[in-house]
Amino acid sequence: MIYIMSDIHGCFNELKKMLELIQFSKKDELYILGDIIDRGKAPIETLLYVKKQKNMHMILGNHEYMMLSYFREKEYDGKSRYCKIAKDLWYQNGGEITHRQFSELDEKTRNEVLEWLRNLPLYSIKEMNGITNLMTHAGVYPYQEDNIKAFLKQQTIDDLIWIRDDFIQSSVKLPFRVIFGHTPVASFQSKLIMFDNIGKSFSKTYEPLIEKLEENKIAYFNNKIGIDGGCVFGYYLTCICLNNDKEYFVLNEETEKLMNTTLEA
């Protein structure tokens, strides 16, 4: 089976629970659409675990890119203002805990990790059940292009790891399915509902964008699947199986504890 997750953000316990839930084995494959580091409690433990697994495939996310940017500037000139800018941006986005834990590793391991991150791909393409699935971290700029190779040549790194509304709210329906993370479903579901209602009201030929929307979990719309369930923000770690489109959800550990405490009170 082929599984897809995104935006684990150091939620290592939730990752382990998810692997148990899907009964992940050596026969299976897992694609992680970036952002395994930053914000959560165990970013480096998560990174080292994923890096070690031969059947887990990482795609570069904007958080890994920020980490690499900082170390590139530090290596070039650790005292320059560009190094400070790179560090500040990383820290503003939850990178301090990753940096601290990374610094505790031995030099050989640190170098191996950075080399691994530098070689991460920006996307992956998988054909399944007659559907072409393009997996990338943030999405794509929605050029109208039928040929996927020509389409991808037009994309920039910024498009693939940073894009948000230009992709999410575009009415362009691409001829392949885009599976992405980066933007938590909880933060854009209201925009989708609003955009869908506007479309129905003002366009006679409008095809509704929303195919399926599970609150704070996963969104299917306009041949796109958003799978960042916002685990590190208290919501869900989301996983889908490409073979049968089955969905799996693991609630944030602290949220689950709080809910159980409330029920017991």
Disulfide bonds with the S-S distance in Angstrom:
none
